């Protein structure tokens, strides 16, 4: 109910500000939202994939976040390192994030580079570089990130334990960054299945805001994305959290090692 209220409030605010917003879908099921705004000579591209921590099977926790890292390591047309290099050379920057319900990527760049960015994004959606080198490089980075941000951070470790114990059945109990033992075991086949299934146009929403011509943007989006085939997305089964009627107390004891 709260989500519906805030969505209605957001839409109402957009109309109140007289912002030109259009939403439509491509033939392959990709949803597109366009909001042109000529006040600033730049464009923000954003794409959401409906996959995150709550979609992961036990044993592959953290694969959504791992994939967020792997998405920046090259595709068929753009070799490793080229994505950020080209973007930064053209006045832009990019990033991504992963949560329980989604994974998203975004770029901000000069207005005249729209076609270039759409080409790069479409190429990594349909032809990401998926090999052992990419997997092992990012696996190591994510494991180090977990050690730094969770295992060696009492506050974050406590938050992880809180979620793990607050939920009994719902997969919100799994950490988005993944359990360390799962991160060690995620295979290349796991990644290929994950990519083929969830990184598909019919499981994504493309959002474009900023200084662009709407008619031209529609043509370019169709040119680069509409031919990417849709995938068969497994139906998500909602998990009903059982009622909890008693207090839970968690005691977290961490041994600190000091070297003098």
N, C-alpha and C positions, 0 to 999 in steps of 0.2 A: 504494500500500500504506500509506504514511504517513497519507494522508487518511482511509482506512478505519479505521486504528488510532485516530486522534484522534476520529473520529465515534463509534466504539464506546465510547471513554473518556468522551466528553461525555454520551452517553445513559446510561451506567452511573452517572455522577455525579448526573444528574438523578433517576434512580430511587433512588439511595442517599440523596438528600436528601428523598425522598418528595414531589417537586414534581409537581403535577397537570399533565401535558402531553398535549394531544390534537392529532393531525394528521389532516386530511381534505381532500377536494377538492370544489370547487363543480362544478356541471354544465358550466360553461364551461371547466373545466380549471385554474382558479386553485387553488393549494395554500394551505391555511390551517393555521397552527400556533398553538394557544392555550395559554397558561400562566398561569392566574389566580394572584394572590398578594395577599392582603389586608393584608400588613404595612405597606405604604406607600399613602396615599390618592392615588395617581396611576397613570397608564397610559402605557406606551411602545408606540407603533405603529411598525412597520417593514415596508417592502416592498422586496423584491429583484426586479430584472429581470435575466434571463439575457442580458445584452448588455454589452459593454465593448470594450476596445481590440482584443482578438483576433478580434472579430466584424466589424471594420471593413474595408471594401474599400480597397485602395490608391487614394489620391486623395481619400478622405473621412476620413483619420485625424483623431481628435479630436472626431468628431461625437457620441460617447457622452457625453463630458465637456461639450461644448457644450450638449447636451440637458439635462444635469443643471441647468445655469443657466436654461434656457428654461422648465423645469417650474414655476418660481416666479413666472411672469409672467402669470397669469390663465387662466381657462377660461370656459366658457359662463355659468356661474352666479356665479362669483367673479371679479371684475374685477382688473386688475393692482394689486398691493399689498395686496389684501384677505387673501390667504392668511396671510401673516406677521402682519398687523395683528390679524386675528381670533384667531389662535393666541396671540399675546402678550397680548391683552386678557383671555384666559381662562386665564392663568397658565402658558402653555406656550412651547415653542420648537421649532425644526425645523432640519434640515440635510440634506445629502446627500453622497455620495461616489461616485467612479467608479474602477474598476480594470480590469485586463485581462479578468477573467472575469465581472464584474457591475457593475451600477449600483444604488445603494440610497438610500432616503430614510427619514427617521425623525422622529417627533415625540414629545415628552413633554408631558403635559397633565393637568389635573384630571380626576378620575374621572367627574364628571357631564357631561363634554363628549365622550364617546365617539361618539355619533351625529353630532354636528357634524363631527368630524374625519373620520369615515368618509365622510360626504357630500362633504366637500371633496376627499378623496383620490380618490374614485370619479369626481368631476366632471373632475379634471384627467387621469385615465386615459382617459376617453372623449371629452372635448371640450376639449383644451388649446387655448389661443389661439396659433395658428400663423400668423404673418403676417410681412411684411418688417420691420416695426418691431421685433418681438420678436427676430428673427434678427439684425438688424444691431446692435442694442443689446448683445446677449450676445456676438456675434462680437468686437466691439471689446473687451469686458471680458476675454474669454478670451485674445485676442492680447496684451493688456497683461499678463495673468497669466503668459503664456509668456515674455514679455520679462523680467519681473521675476524669476520663479522658475527659469528655465532659461537663457535667452540671456545674462543678466547675472549668473549664479550659476555660477562655475567648477565647484563640486562637483556641482551638479545636471546641468550640461552634460556633465561627465565620465561621470556615471551613464547619461545618455541615450546617449552614444557607446558605453559598455560594452554595453548591451542591443542596440544596433543592430549591433554587431560580434560579440557572443557567439552570437547566433542567425543561422543562414543562411537557413532556410526558415520557421520558425515565426513567427507574427505577433506574438509577444512582442517582436520586434525593433522594432515600431512604438511610438512614445511615446503614452501614454494621453492626454496633453494635446494631441497632434497635431503634425504638422509645420506650420510657419508657412505655407508655400505652399498646403497643403490647407485650412487654416483660412480663408484668404482666398477660396477658391473654392467652399466648401460652399454649395449652393443651397437655396432654399425647397422645391423639389421633392425634394431629397435628404432634407430634414428630414421632410417629409410621409410619404415612404415609410418612413423609419426609425421614425417614431412609429406608423404604422399596423401595421407588422410586429412590432416588438419590444416596444412598450408595450401588450401585450395580456394578458388575464387568464391565458391558458394558457402565458405565458412569465414568470410572476411567482409569488412566494411572499409571502404576507401573514403577519406575525408579530405577535401581540398578547400583551403581558405586563403584569401589574399588577393593580390593584383593579377587577375587573369580574365580572359574573355571566356564566358561560359560556353558558347557554341564551339569555340576552338578546343577547350578543355574536354568537352564531351567526345569530340572526334578523336583526340589523342588517347583518351582513356580507352575508348573502344578499340583503337588501333593496336594498343599494346597489351590489353588485358582480356578482351572478349574471346580471343582464340584459345586461351588457356582452358583446358578441359576441367569440368567440375568433377568432384570426387564423391564417393559414397561415404557420408559421414555417419558414424555409429550414433544411434539415438542415445541421448543422455538420460539415464534413469535417475530421477530425483530421489535422494535418500532422505527419509523422514527420520529426524533425530529423535530417539526415544526420550520420553519425559524423565527428567532427573529430579529426584525428590529429597536428596540428602546433600549435605555439605561435603566438599572435597578440600583437602588441605595438601598442598604440595610443598615439600621441603627439598630445596636444591642445595647440595653441599659441593663446593668447588675447591679443590686443592690448588693453592697458588704456589708456584715455585719461584723463589727469589734467588738470584745469583749475585753475590756481593764480591 
